[in-house]
Amino acid sequence: MPSAQDPFYVVKAEIQESIDKLQPTFRQWENTPDAGDRVHLSKEVLAGCESVEWQLDELDKAIAVASKDPSWYGIDEVELESRRRWTSSARTQVGNVKKAVEAGKGSSTASHASVNAMHQELMRLPNSRQTDTYNQYAAQDNDDFIQSESDRQMLLIKRQDEELDELSLSVQRIGGVGLTIHEELIGQERIIDDLGSEMDGTSNRLDFVQKKVAMVMKKASAKGQIMMILGLFALFIFLFILVFFT
């Protein structure tokens, strides 16, 4: 489906505008009896016809390029054939007008009927019911295309909103997991702090006991130390017999 911004329709509008400007000049040439004015108007009409023919040539080249890969340009064979018919019809009408003006240079009386016929052909090109109907169909196609593009954009926006909602939920879940991990780390840190405090207290008590033992050992004589060792050894033997033989 052709877009409203399709270059073909832009150029077509320019060509049709040129033809619209050509109409009053052709009508004035047709109704002018003065030979001098008629010559001047003939040059003006012929120049306008040549300009339109040049534009149609460029448009035919563009159609030929598009026909090599219509899908890439977003059109189909029906649209291409419609464009070819329009350029062919326009070329025929403008060519007939050009011939009528060229023929009118020699004998205005002999070519009067031909001029009237060509005038009708020229008037039919931009203002005919067929052309109006085609323009209505083209406008309808453009409206349908714009509507379909709008619907497609709305669908894409809806999908993006759904994806954003899912992403938001995922972020919330990840945030909850992160908060739980943070709380666990705080709990582990407290346990480590408590363990460190207990180890410090135990170390202090052990140091106190070691100092007390050292003081006792220092105060005791050598004989007393021997007696203490013997007593501890006897206590060990007693405990050994008590454990393994009773």
Stockholm file with secondary structure:
# STOCKHOLM 1.0

chainA/1-246         MPSAQDPFYVVKAEIQESIDKLQPTFRQWENTPDAGDRVHLSKEVLAGCESVEWQLDELDKAIAVASKDPSWYGIDEVELESRRRWTSSARTQVGNVKKAVEAGKGSSTASHASVNAMHQELMRLPNSRQTDTYNQYAAQDNDDFIQSESDRQMLLIKRQDEELDELSLSVQRIGGVGLTIHEELIGQERIIDDLGSEMDGTSNRLDFVQKKVAMVMKKASAKGQIMMILGLFALFIFLFILVFFT
#=GR chainA/1-246 SS CCCTTCHHHHHHHHHHHHHHHHHHHHHHHHHCCCHHHHHHHHHHHHHHHHHHHHHHHHHHHHHHHHHHSGGGGTCCHHHHHHHHHHHHHHHHHHHHHHHHHHHHTTCTTTTHHHHHHHHHHHHHHHHCHHHHHHHHHHHHHHHHHHHHHHHHHHHHHHHHHHHHHHHHHHHHHHHHHHHHHHHHHHHHHHHHHHHHHHHHHHHHHHHHHHHHHHHHHHHSCHHHHHHHHHHHHHHHHHHHHHHHCC
#=GC SS_cons         CCCTTCHHHHHHHHHHHHHHHHHHHHHHHHHCCCHHHHHHHHHHHHHHHHHHHHHHHHHHHHHHHHHHSGGGGTCCHHHHHHHHHHHHHHHHHHHHHHHHHHHHTTCTTTTHHHHHHHHHHHHHHHHCHHHHHHHHHHHHHHHHHHHHHHHHHHHHHHHHHHHHHHHHHHHHHHHHHHHHHHHHHHHHHHHHHHHHHHHHHHHHHHHHHHHHHHHHHHHSCHHHHHHHHHHHHHHHHHHHHHHHCC
//
